[in-house]
């Protein structure tokens, strides 16, 4: 479980302007959408596009490296993130920040500065939200890995249409979630392209259904730095019978839930997030002006939902990997792995000798025996376990 969640709430308004073309923009996919953009004409950075956010949010390391984006005194605002924290004071860049993506040009003001490297790794410049699109149409092709922005929607390219609510720069959809054979619940979910999970239920909503609407098998976890503003996040997962999205029935999704008493998941006016484990199964277009979502299933729609295989997620940097989340029912945890541990080797291969792909490929095969060499409080130890799905 890699749960990258970038949902953030801010008390100031962020404005954007844009010029668009019909060309597509290539993106990378690692649970979230990543593309490259130029800031103020000459500074290149790797950004996340996130419908759980509104304007432009810049990483603190990126800003420190390219401090020319700050031309006048910084302002402040209060913000809370997805981790179990209350509101925190953050800095804002009041100056106009120009962002170019292919042939698209956007001018943002009042851009928050956040520490994003803790949850998105070293190569992150910032987050771009829904103001990127304004009243136009965003088309996502998850097979060709391209996005495009236009004023014209090609309806013949899609099979189904879902209305959505668009409030405070965010998109909300209504779904039916069948949690057990005899129980179905309705939920209002925020469409969040910054969320790699299928569904995450907020704490208050989960509490209302926890006594009567859940299956017997549930797993629990803790996430280190659960959001862009820090704070650990506690929650769990279960496998639902089905999710009804419009007329589509999606079988056996993995549903995550929050148990946080602070942070964005603790007090909300919606029930949870709809993330990329669901949305990746479609090519789709978001018509912001008319508040409609157009969908067509792609080849990924037949892919089954699989629970965690390792029982943890470790974010790799150059020389080591840090355990960012752990499941308490996993063999890895029962055999000694802890949240925040530093992994220096996997199966006797040094982490700093492996590419990111090689490191994660070591953790892929069900039934494979894993040996982690872990550094904790300057002491090194080995932890062994077998890969198996928890749900």
N, C-alpha and C positions, 0 to 999 in steps of 0.2 A: 504494500500500500504506500503510494508515494504522495498522496493527497497534497497537491499544491493548491492553496486557496489564496486568492488575492483580493477577495471582497473587502472593501473599505468604505467608511462613511466619513464625510467631511462636512464641516459647518460653513464653508464658503462656497460660492458659485464659481464654476470654471467655464470659460467661454472658449469656443473654437470657431475657426472659419476654414473653408476648404475649397479647393478647385479639384475636380475629378476628371478622370478619363475612363475609357472602356477597357484598358489593358488590365490583365490580371497580375496580382502580386504573389510571388511564391512565398510560402511559409514553411517552417519546420514544425514538427509535431513531437512533443515530449510530454504528453498530458495536457499541455497548453499550446497556444498558437504563438510562434516566434517569427518575426521578420526583421529585416534590417532597414534602418531609416537614417537619414541625415538630419542632424540638429544644427540649426543656424548655418545651413549650407555646407559646412565642411566637417562636422564631427559625426563620425559613423558610430552607430550603436545598435545593439540587438534588443528589440522590444517585444513585449508580450501584448497581444490584443486580448482585451478582457471585457466582456459585456457585464461583468459584475462591478465594473467601475464606470466613471463617467468621463473625466478629462485626461490630462497628462500627469503622470507621477514618475519622478526621476529617482534613480538609485543614488544613495549618498556617496558611494565610491566613485561612480561615474561623474558626479558633479565635482567632487574633489579633484579628479583627474583633469576635468575640463571646466575649470572655474570661470572661464570666459562667459558662460551662460548666465552668470550673476553680474548684473550691471549696476544694481542699486541695492540698498539695504533690504535684507530679508524680512518678511512678515511672518506671523505665527498664526496657527489655527489649532483647534481641538479635533482629534480624530480617534476612532477606535478601529481595531482590526479583528481578524477572525480568531486570533489566539485569546486565551482566557485573561484578558486585561481590560481595564476600564479605559476611559478617554485619556489620551496623552497629547501633550503639546508637541507640534511638529513645525518645521520651518517651511515657508512658502517662497518660491521665486515669483516676485510680482512682475518682473519684466516679461515682455513677450518672448516666447520660445517658439521659433519656427521649426516645424518638422516636415520633412519631405520623404514620402514613401513612393518610389517609382515616379509617377506623374502627379501624385497627390501632394498638395501643400496645405499645411494646417498651422494656424497661429494660436498658441495657448497662453493664457495668463494665469497667475495664482497657481503655479504648479507645485504640489507638495514634494518634499525630499524625504525619502524613506530608505531604510536599510533593507534592501531586497536580496542582497547576496546570501543571507542566511537561509532563505527558502528557495532561491532560484539559481544558486551557484555563482561563480565568479564572472561569467560572461553575460551580464544583464545590465542594460542601460536604463530600463524603465518599463512602465505600463501605459498603454493607450486604451482609453475606454470608448463608450458609445458616442461621445461628442465628435469622435473621429468621423462618424457617418452622418450625423444630424438627420435631416428628413429624407434621406435617400434610401437606396436598396443595397444591402450587403449580401453578396452571393458567396457561399462557401462551397468549394468542391473538395471533399475529403479524399477523393481518389487521385486527383491531379495535384493536390496540395496547393491550390491557388485560391485567392480571394479577389473579388472585384467589387467596385462601387459604381453605381449608375443610377440614373433617374428612371430607367425603363426596366420593367420586370418581364422576363420571358416565361409566362405562366405555363406554356406548353412543356417546359422542362421539368415540371413537378407533378406529383400525384395527389397531394392532399394540402389543405389549407387550414391553419389553426389561427384563430384570433388571439391576441395577447393584450395585456395591459402594459402601458408604458408610463411609468410614474417616476419622477425624480431621476430621469436618465437611466432607468433600468427596466428590463423586460420580465414580465411575470406570466407564467402559463399555469393552467389548471389541469391536474392529472388525477386518475383513479389508480390507487395502489392496493393491490390484493395481497395482503400480508400473510394470510393463512387460507386454507380451503374455504372457510366460512366467513372471513372478515375482509371487507374492502373499505378503505378510507379515501377521502378526497383531500388533496393538498394543493396549496398555492405555492409554486416553486419559482425562484428566480433563475432565469437562464444565464448560466455563468460559464463562459468560455475559459475562465481562469481556473476552473475546477476540473481536475482529472478524474474524479469519481463519477459514478452513475447518478446517485442521489445522496444528498446529505440532509438529514432532518435536523431542524433547530431544536435546542434544548426544551423550550416550553411545549412545542408540538409533540416531541418524543415523550415527554412526561405524560401528556394526555392520553397517549395510546399504549403506554408501556404495560398497563395492567391487563388489558383485554384483547389487544390486537397483534401481539407479537408471536412468532414461532418459538419453539423451545430452545433451539440452538442459536446462541448469540456469542460473539467474541468481543473482547474489550481491548482498547489500545490507548496509548498516550503518544502525542506528537510533540516533538521539541520545536519551539518557535512555530506555533500553529497558524500564524498570519504575519503580515508585513510589519506589524508593530510589536512583535514578540509575544511572549507568554505561551506556556505549554497549553495544549488542547487535549481534553479527555473525551473519549467516545467509544463507539463500537460499531459492529456490523451484523446484519442478518441477511438471509436470502429470502426474498419475497417470491410469491407465486407468479405475479405478473404486474406490469405497469401498462396502463392504457393512456396513450398519448394521442389525442384526437381519436381517429378510428383504428389506429395501430395498436396491436397487443404485443408487448415485448415481454418474453417469458424469462422467469428466473433471474431478475437483476439482483445484484448485491446492493443493499441499502445501508449507507452509513448513517450514524446519528451522533449528535453532540450531547455531552453531559456537562458542558461548561456553565458556570454560574456568572461569569463575566465575559466581556467581549461581544463581538457581533452576533454570535450564535445564541446568546443568552436572552436577548430581548429584541424581538423583531415583529414586524407587521406582516410577515409572510411565514411559510412553514418550512422552507428549506431551499436547497439548490438543486438544479438540474444541470449535470455536468457532461463532460466529453465522452464518458463511457457510454452514454446514451446517444449524444448528438453525433459522434463519429460514425454512427451507423447510417447516417443520412448525408446527402448533399442537400443544401437548403439555402433559402433566401429570406432575409429579414427585411420586410417592407416597413420601415420606421414611420413613414408618413401615414399609412393606412392601418398600421398596427396588425399586421398579418404575417404569419410564418408559413412559408411554402416548403414542403418536404418531398423528397423522393429517396427511397431506400437505395443503398449502395451495397457492394459486395460484403462489407463488414457487418451488415444487418443479420447475417446468419451465424456470426461468431458467438460462441457461448460466453457467459459471464463467469470469470474464474476469480476465486478469492485468493488472498495472499498465499504464495508458495513458500516464501522464506520465513514469514512471521515477523519481518522487520523491513525497514527501508533505510539504506545508508546512502548519503549524498557524497559522491566522490569529488575530491579536489585533486590537485596535481599529485600530492605525495601520500595521501591517505583518504579514508572515507569515514564520515561521522554518522553514527546511528541516530537518525532523525525521528524514527517512530518504531514502536515495538508492540506486538500483541502478547497479552499475558497468557494466552492458551497455547502459544507456540513452543516447539521444542527448543528453538534458539533461546527464548527467555528462560525456560525451565532448566536449561543447561548452563545458564550463567550470563548471557548477553544482557547488557543494560543500556538504557537510553543515554545517549551522549558518549558511548564508547568510541574509541578511535580504532578503526580497522587498518592494520598496516600490511596484512597479507591475507590472501584467500587461497586455500588449497596449495599452500607453500609458494604461491606466486606473489611477489611484492606488488602492492597497489601502485607504487610509483613507476613500475615497469609495464603497467597495463593501460590501454586506452579505456575511456568510459565504456565503450561497447564491449570490450573484452571482460571488464570487471563485472558488468551486469549479465553477460552471457554465462559466466561461471555459476550463476544462481538460477538457471532457467529450467533444468530438467527434473521433472517429478521423480522421486526415488533416489536422486543423487545425494551422496554424502558430502557434506560441506565441513571444512575446517577453517575457522577464522582465527587469525592471530590478532589479538586485541591488546591495546595499550590503555591502561586505566591507572591513574595516579602514579605514573612512572613505572608501573609494574606490567610486564608482558605475560599473557597467558593464551592458551589455545582453547577454543570452544567448538565442539563438533556436534552435528545434528544432521538429520535427513530431511530433504525437501518434501513437503506434502501440503496439500491445500487444507485450510482450516474449515471451510464451509463446503 
